[in-house]
Amino acid sequence: MKTAIIAIVFIALAVLHQDTWNWDKGDLVFGFIPVGLAYHASYSIAAAIFWACVVKFAWPTRLEEWADGAD
């Protein structure tokens, strides 16, 4: 189940990375940040949180223990 959720979120993030809907917008977020830059900043934070969760909840500890030789 964890693998399926990780794969779905990974694919969703890959699709959302192609933000073609922001290419022609000249709007500013908070009055000074272009909307495309703000989108990618938010995307980067979301991707970092996702990978932190993947490391915390889906890390293959049994393989790490095997590699260290701690049976």
C-alpha angles and dihedrals in degrees: 000000000000091000092053093049092048091049093049093049091045091053091046091052090048091053093044091052089071096072100178090154091070099050097092099036118111095186122129125222114218087000097286113044117084111238093241092054092047090049092052092045089054090044091053092051091049091049092049091050090048094052091045088055091047091053092046100045106025105034110134097236093167090061091048091051090048091051091050090050095239101141 
